[in-house]
Amino acid sequence: MPLSERQLASFADKHAGQIPFDTSPRHLAGPGDARHVTHGLAAAGWTTLSDPLDAEIVMRSPDHRYRLQFDPQSTTSAWWRLRAENSDNGPGWYAEFGMRLPAEVLAGLTNALVAPASPHQDPWEPVTRAGWRRDEAGAAHSPDSLCHIERRPMSEFHHLPSWHIEARDARDAQYPGPRIWHAYLDEHVPDRLAGAFLTALTDRSPLQRGMLDRTAHHSAVKEPSPLSPQQVVEAHTARVTAIRAQARSARRRQTTPAPPPPHTAAVQPTAHR
């Protein structure tokens, strides 16, 4: 079922009644509204496979290659799971994300997934641009030292590196505190998707949270936002509308028949004398 006006109205009703607060840094802003992810996918033509009355949401892409699972009742630390099946376009892959990861950060990846493929970009480039510190092992650390990004082999049997990203409470250098959230992208996740995720994660601009929304950590800073509740809703609606238009354009290109080859005059055989 495509994204309906009723579903957008439900999002608007919730956020129109909240006073938005700019919350930073992003990795500590808390989960936010899962519809930043699911509305974008629905606008791109993904269908919902799960029972509408179930707390778990399962969505599938139009080509049946991709599958997203959101389970806020999961007994594991992963609320989000995203899978891609093997195809002619590349190998299958898997990614998972913890419960306190901001939905807007995951939406950076899912928006890139449903968008036309972009030119190759070094996934580390947005991390470096944001001023995150790189250590001798190549890992990156946020300015507050609470979020860490590593790219390492999962084991001696895996030669390609996978992404391991987590936010942890800080206690001391030798004994890190409890994990706040994690993200894992296996070795076959395309670099453009990893780069989109890291771009959204390290973006210095704040995320909007309601006055009473809990952040993921006590050190997150919340300040009254210059944005009105209506502007927050309008920004969400504009993003969903752009994704929907992009998906329609892609479908039109797929269904438009290719132009016939240019007509060439038949070559007459030369008569033998």
Salt bridges, closest charged atoms under 4 A:
ASP33 OD2 - LYS14 NZ 3.75
ASP33 OD2 - HIS15 NE2 2.87
ASP33 OD2 - ARG35 NH2 2.91
GLU96 OE2 - HIS182 NE2 2.81
GLU104 OE2 - HIS36 NE2 3.54
GLU104 OE2 - ARG209 NH1 2.70
GLU125 OE1 - ARG129 NH1 2.28
ASP135 OD2 - HIS141 NE2 2.81
ASP144 OD2 - HIS27 NE2 2.99
GLU150 OE2 - ARG152 NH1 2.99
GLU166 OE2 - ARG168 NE 2.71
ASP169 OD1 - HIS217 NE2 2.88
GLU187 OE2 - HIS158 ND1 2.90
ASP191 OD1 - ARG151 NH2 3.05
ASP203 OD2 - ARG26 NH2 3.66
